[in-house]
Amino acid sequence: MKAMLSVFVAAICVGASTPALCGDLVIGGRVVRVANTGNNASVFSVEIAGGSPNLCANGWITFPVSASSDPEIHKRAYAAALLALTTGMPVRVHNYHSNSCDAASYIEVEAS
C-alpha cells in the first residue's frame, strides 16, 4: 500500500504545474527523535510517528543544508523540529524537489 501511495503521489508531482503541490512527506505526524547530523554531514534528521500520509514511516527524514535555498532557512527548520519535539505538536514535512525522505527542506508545526 505504501509503495502504491508513493507511486500515486509521484505521478501527481510529475503532472503538477508547481513544485509546491508535491513532496508532502508527512502531514499531522509527531516528531519523536531529532539528530543534529547524519554521518557527520551538514544535515539534521527527524523521526516521525503517525501522520497521514507518512511516506517515511519506517525511517528518518533528513534535512540537508543543500535542500534549502539559504542556510538560515535550514536553521529555522531545525528550530521548528526541536519545537515540535519538545511540545509534541503535529508537523507537516515537505520536500520541494521529490518525495524522497533524504532531502526535506520545510517543516511546519501545527497547533494541536
C-alpha positions as CSV (number, residue, x, y, z in Angstrom):
1,M,0.0,0.0,0.0
2,K,2.8,2.4,0.9
3,A,4.6,1.7,-2.4
4,M,1.3,2.3,-4.3
5,L,0.8,5.6,-2.4
6,S,4.3,6.7,-3.3
7,V,3.8,6.0,-7.0
8,F,0.5,7.8,-6.9
9,V,2.0,10.9,-5.3
10,A,5.0,10.8,-7.6
11,A,2.6,10.7,-10.6
12,I,0.8,13.8,-9.3
13,C,4.1,15.6,-8.8
14,V,5.2,14.9,-12.4
15,G,1.9,16.4,-13.7
16,A,1.7,19.3,-11.3
17,S,2.3,22.8,-12.6
18,T,4.2,23.9,-9.5
19,P,6.6,22.0,-7.2
20,A,4.7,23.3,-4.1
21,L,1.9,20.8,-4.9
22,C,4.1,17.8,-4.4
23,G,6.5,16.4,-1.9
24,D,4.4,16.3,1.3
25,L,6.2,13.5,3.2
26,V,4.2,13.7,6.4
27,I,1.0,15.5,7.4
28,G,0.0,15.5,11.1
29,G,2.8,13.4,12.4
30,R,4.7,13.9,15.6
31,V,8.5,14.3,15.9
32,V,9.8,11.6,18.3
33,R,13.5,12.0,17.7
34,V,15.9,14.6,16.3
35,A,19.5,14.1,15.3
36,N,21.8,17.1,14.7
37,T,23.8,15.4,12.0
38,G,24.0,12.2,9.9
39,N,27.3,10.6,9.2
40,N,28.9,13.9,10.3
41,A,27.3,15.7,7.3
42,S,25.6,19.1,7.2
43,V,22.2,17.7,7.8
44,F,19.7,17.1,10.6
45,S,17.2,14.3,10.8
46,V,13.8,13.7,12.4
47,E,11.9,10.5,13.1
48,I,8.1,11.0,12.8
49,A,5.4,8.8,14.3
50,G,1.9,8.8,12.8
51,G,0.6,11.2,10.3
52,S,-1.3,10.6,7.0
53,P,0.3,10.3,4.7
54,N,3.7,9.3,6.2
55,L,5.9,8.3,3.2
56,C,8.8,7.9,5.6
57,A,7.1,5.9,8.3
58,N,9.8,3.4,8.8
59,G,12.8,5.7,9.0
60,W,14.3,9.1,9.3
61,I,13.6,12.3,7.3
62,T,16.8,14.2,6.5
63,F,17.1,17.9,6.0
64,P,20.4,18.7,4.2
65,V,21.6,22.3,4.1
66,S,21.8,21.9,0.3
67,A,18.0,21.3,0.1
68,S,17.3,24.8,1.4
69,S,17.7,27.9,-0.7
70,D,19.5,29.6,2.2
71,P,21.4,28.3,5.3
72,E,19.2,30.5,7.5
73,I,16.1,28.6,6.3
74,H,17.8,25.4,7.3
75,K,18.5,26.8,10.8
76,R,14.8,27.8,11.2
77,A,13.7,24.3,10.1
78,Y,16.0,22.8,12.8
79,A,14.5,25.1,15.4
80,A,10.9,24.1,14.3
81,A,11.8,20.4,14.6
82,L,13.1,21.0,18.1
83,L,9.9,22.9,19.0
84,A,7.8,20.1,17.7
85,L,9.8,17.5,19.7
86,T,9.6,19.4,23.0
87,T,5.9,20.4,22.6
88,G,4.5,17.2,20.9
89,M,2.7,19.4,18.4
90,P,2.0,17.8,15.0
91,V,4.0,18.6,11.9
92,R,3.9,18.7,8.1
93,V,7.1,17.9,6.4
94,H,7.7,18.8,2.7
95,N,10.4,18.2,0.1
96,Y,10.1,20.7,-2.8
97,H,12.0,18.6,-5.3
98,S,10.7,15.0,-4.9
99,N,9.1,12.6,-2.5
100,S,12.5,11.5,-1.1
101,C,12.9,11.3,2.7
102,D,16.6,12.3,2.2
103,A,16.1,15.9,1.1
104,A,13.3,17.7,3.0
105,S,13.6,21.4,3.5
106,Y,10.2,22.5,5.0
107,I,8.7,21.6,8.4
108,E,5.5,23.3,9.6
109,V,4.5,23.0,13.3
110,E,0.7,22.8,13.7
111,A,-1.5,23.8,16.7
112,S,-2.7,20.7,18.3
